[in-house]
Amino acid sequence: MLKPTIMVIDDDTAILDIITTVLTDAGYRVIAGKDITTLYAIEKQPPALLLIDNWLSGDKTGHDICYQLKQNPATTGIPVLLISATADLENTALRCRADGFIVKPFDVDELVARVRKHLSFSGHL
């Protein structure tokens, strides 16, 4: 059986490395990137799940990107989890139509549990 692919975007290299290692060790294929250029091929090769930091370097936020993905019929079905230490992340996630959120700092077991939960909801497990 093919491993589900998870795309992770976070401009903090240390966090990106931790998430990549944890999810790879949990049996997932991970595509990781520090900016939105990672998303360029998302319509051609959609991941089973997208984890995106709410505050990225540059002019786009994670919630802006999430909202755009949820408006596009080709990407609306991709589950998106926002990751951030942002105050009121739950409401930010609701406003941009994210499928969930993970508050930083996060527990690695909780990260894996949330990923599994959202992959099972979307039929990828």
Buried (B, 14 or more C-beta within 10 A) or exposed (E): EEBBBBBBBBBBEEBBEBBBEBBBEBEBBBBBBBEBEBBEEBEEEBBBBBBBBBBBEEEBBBBBBBBBBBEEEEBEEBBBBBBBEBEEBEEBBEEBBBBBBBBBEBEBEEBBEBBBBBBEEBEBE
